[in-house]
Amino acid sequence: MQARRLLAAAGVALMLTAGCTGTRGRAGETAYAIPPVLDVTRLLSPPPVDDAARARDLAAVRAAQLARTAAQAAHAEASSTVDLFLFAAVLGPRFAAAQVPRTAEFFDRVYRSTLPHLQVTKECWQRPRPFVADPTLEPLERALASTRLRSAPAPAVPQSPPADSPCTAPAADASYSPSYPSGHATVGAMMAILLAQMVPERRDALFALGWEYGEARVISGVHYPSDVEAGRILGTMLVGVMQEDRRFRADFAAARRELRAALGFVP
């Protein structure tokens, strides 16, 4: 069973890592400004370190696996590929890339701008995935595949971090990307926050769906609840910082106008 899952991983493309090569995007556009002094590794709490907290985290993953229904599993697998337009479930069929190209470009740039900060946070703590800690867990196939794809270059992390750094040394086994924080929860939170600012009429449902991105990763067996909580905090933090960039604000305003017009809302 495990061998079949590993083979399946080779054929699954996950946008969290695929196609992102740094801080410059298509047509040479620079990323939105995130001050280099922002050290996210010092702003997030570390993953649980004491035995009792780790046991509770792992027990929650086991419970989610035992309780998950076929419908929950299907939903979790569908969200293994991070896709902005899954929010069409809330915004309707007119929320599609062909209808809102500026909006799609804006969110792509947001993602590319924040990816290095997500990566460096993961590389800091090198937390093993729950199915590594407990081999009896059975992660869903597409979700498992998403933990193995690391096509974007990971940021350099010193082999021996400074004495005051919260980071640990790199893990010896790089078969899977680190678990903490959840990238899906990070991106889900960012998409929900920004879409809710654009379409406040659907705010509650947008946040609910964005938060489901993280919950689905626990149901899938590839993340701990604490990974998801940290991802949501990280996503919120990064959106708040990017909003200080005048280019971000201009692009956000243009995307908002386009999106609201496409959906039939007043400006």
FENFENGI-V761297 format. One record per residue. N is the residue number from 1. RES is the residue in one small letter. OMEGA is omega in whole degrees, 0 to 359 (NA if undefined). Layout:
n->N res->RES omega->OMEGA
n->N res->RES omega->OMEGA
//
This chain:
n->1 res->m omega->180
n->2 res->q omega->179
n->3 res->a omega->179
n->4 res->r omega->179
n->5 res->r omega->182
n->6 res->l omega->176
n->7 res->l omega->180
n->8 res->a omega->182
n->9 res->a omega->184
n->10 res->a omega->184
n->11 res->g omega->184
n->12 res->v omega->179
n->13 res->a omega->180
n->14 res->l omega->183
n->15 res->m omega->179
n->16 res->l omega->180
n->17 res->t omega->187
n->18 res->a omega->170
n->19 res->g omega->180
n->20 res->c omega->189
n->21 res->t omega->178
n->22 res->g omega->185
n->23 res->t omega->175
n->24 res->r omega->184
n->25 res->g omega->180
n->26 res->r omega->178
n->27 res->a omega->176
n->28 res->g omega->181
n->29 res->e omega->177
n->30 res->t omega->179
n->31 res->a omega->173
n->32 res->y omega->187
n->33 res->a omega->169
n->34 res->i omega->187
n->35 res->p omega->180
n->36 res->p omega->179
n->37 res->v omega->178
n->38 res->l omega->179
n->39 res->d omega->185
n->40 res->v omega->180
n->41 res->t omega->180
n->42 res->r omega->181
n->43 res->l omega->175
n->44 res->l omega->173
n->45 res->s omega->177
n->46 res->p omega->175
n->47 res->p omega->182
n->48 res->p omega->182
n->49 res->v omega->181
n->50 res->d omega->186
n->51 res->d omega->184
n->52 res->a omega->181
n->53 res->a omega->178
n->54 res->r omega->180
n->55 res->a omega->179
n->56 res->r omega->179
n->57 res->d omega->181
n->58 res->l omega->178
n->59 res->a omega->179
n->60 res->a omega->178
n->61 res->v omega->178
n->62 res->r omega->181
n->63 res->a omega->179
n->64 res->a omega->178
n->65 res->q omega->180
n->66 res->l omega->186
n->67 res->a omega->188
n->68 res->r omega->178
n->69 res->t omega->177
n->70 res->a omega->179
n->71 res->a omega->178
n->72 res->q omega->179
n->73 res->a omega->180
n->74 res->a omega->179
n->75 res->h omega->180
n->76 res->a omega->178
n->77 res->e omega->180
n->78 res->a omega->181
n->79 res->s omega->177
n->80 res->s omega->172
n->81 res->t omega->182
n->82 res->v omega->185
n->83 res->d omega->179
n->84 res->l omega->189
n->85 res->f omega->165
n->86 res->l omega->177
n->87 res->f omega->171
n->88 res->a omega->175
n->89 res->a omega->177
n->90 res->v omega->188
n->91 res->l omega->177
n->92 res->g omega->188
n->93 res->p omega->178
n->94 res->r omega->174
n->95 res->f omega->183
n->96 res->a omega->186
n->97 res->a omega->181
n->98 res->a omega->182
n->99 res->q omega->185
n->100 res->v omega->184
n->101 res->p omega->180
n->102 res->r omega->177
n->103 res->t omega->178
n->104 res->a omega->180
n->105 res->e omega->179
n->106 res->f omega->182
n->107 res->f omega->176
n->108 res->d omega->180
n->109 res->r omega->174
n->110 res->v omega->181
n->111 res->y omega->182
n->112 res->r omega->180
n->113 res->s omega->186
n->114 res->t omega->184
n->115 res->l omega->180
n->116 res->p omega->181
n->117 res->h omega->174
n->118 res->l omega->182
n->119 res->q omega->183
n->120 res->v omega->177
n->121 res->t omega->177
n->122 res->k omega->183
n->123 res->e omega->181
n->124 res->c omega->188
n->125 res->w omega->176
n->126 res->q omega->182
n->127 res->r omega->177
n->128 res->p omega->179
n->129 res->r omega->181
n->130 res->p omega->180
n->131 res->f omega->171
n->132 res->v omega->178
n->133 res->a omega->181
n->134 res->d omega->182
n->135 res->p omega->177
n->136 res->t omega->177
n->137 res->l omega->180
n->138 res->e omega->180
n->139 res->p omega->178
n->140 res->l omega->193
n->141 res->e omega->182
n->142 res->r omega->177
n->143 res->a omega->177
n->144 res->l omega->180
n->145 res->a omega->183
n->146 res->s omega->180
n->147 res->t omega->183
n->148 res->r omega->184
n->149 res->l omega->182
n->150 res->r omega->185
n->151 res->s omega->177
n->152 res->a omega->180
n->153 res->p omega->179
n->154 res->a omega->178
n->155 res->p omega->181
n->156 res->a omega->176
n->157 res->v omega->182
n->158 res->p omega->176
n->159 res->q omega->177
n->160 res->s omega->183
n->161 res->p omega->176
n->162 res->p omega->184
n->163 res->a omega->182
n->164 res->d omega->180
n->165 res->s omega->175
n->166 res->p omega->188
n->167 res->c omega->174
n->168 res->t omega->176
n->169 res->a omega->179
n->170 res->p omega->180
n->171 res->a omega->180
n->172 res->a omega->182
n->173 res->d omega->180
n->174 res->a omega->181
n->175 res->s omega->181
n->176 res->y omega->175
n->177 res->s omega->181
n->178 res->p omega->189
n->179 res->s omega->190
n->180 res->y omega->356
n->181 res->p omega->179
n->182 res->s omega->176
n->183 res->g omega->178
n->184 res->h omega->179
n->185 res->a omega->178
n->186 res->t omega->183
n->187 res->v omega->177
n->188 res->g omega->179
n->189 res->a omega->180
n->190 res->m omega->180
n->191 res->m omega->180
n->192 res->a omega->182
n->193 res->i omega->184
n->194 res->l omega->178
n->195 res->l omega->179
n->196 res->a omega->175
n->197 res->q omega->179
n->198 res->m omega->183
n->199 res->v omega->182
n->200 res->p omega->177
n->201 res->e omega->181
n->202 res->r omega->188
n->203 res->r omega->185
n->204 res->d omega->182
n->205 res->a omega->179
n->206 res->l omega->178
n->207 res->f omega->180
n->208 res->a omega->181
n->209 res->l omega->177
n->210 res->g omega->179
n->211 res->w omega->177
n->212 res->e omega->176
n->213 res->y omega->180
n->214 res->g omega->181
n->215 res->e omega->180
n->216 res->a omega->181
n->217 res->r omega->174
n->218 res->v omega->177
n->219 res->i omega->180
n->220 res->s omega->180
n->221 res->g omega->183
n->222 res->v omega->178
n->223 res->h omega->172
n->224 res->y omega->174
n->225 res->p omega->180
n->226 res->s omega->174
n->227 res->d omega->183
n->228 res->v omega->179
n->229 res->e omega->180
n->230 res->a omega->179
n->231 res->g omega->179
n->232 res->r omega->178
n->233 res->i omega->180
n->234 res->l omega->180
n->235 res->g omega->179
n->236 res->t omega->180
n->237 res->m omega->184
n->238 res->l omega->176
n->239 res->v omega->180
n->240 res->g omega->180
n->241 res->v omega->181
n->242 res->m omega->181
n->243 res->q omega->176
n->244 res->e omega->181
n->245 res->d omega->183
n->246 res->r omega->178
n->247 res->r omega->176
n->248 res->f omega->183
n->249 res->r omega->179
n->250 res->a omega->180
n->251 res->d omega->178
n->252 res->f omega->181
n->253 res->a omega->179
n->254 res->a omega->179
n->255 res->a omega->180
n->256 res->r omega->179
n->257 res->r omega->180
n->258 res->e omega->183
n->259 res->l omega->182
n->260 res->r omega->177
n->261 res->a omega->181
n->262 res->a omega->182
n->263 res->l omega->178
n->264 res->g omega->177
n->265 res->f omega->176
n->266 res->v omega->181
n->267 res->p omega->NA
//
